[in-house]
């Protein structure tokens, strides 16, 4: 999947401004259920293709959320509202 994503073309301004890939952290229960964080795995494979770093410690998961699969776009926004935070040390970047 990362190889296919790596071939996606982006507008020049996006290419210039990409700084890093940040995987979305899973809740502990979802991690136990899946056995891995698929966003982290894809980002780890994609980062070298795009020649940008992988920043795994930028987001913290504050709470578990419902599965997004059957939610409307509006419900998805409400579902993740407040679910993530940025540690104080990362805000100074």
ABEGO torsion letter per residue (X at the ends): XAAAAAABBBBAAAAAABABBBBBBBBAAAAAAAGBBAAAAAAAAAAAAAGBBBBAAABBBABBBBBAAABBAAAAAAAABGABBBBAAAAAX
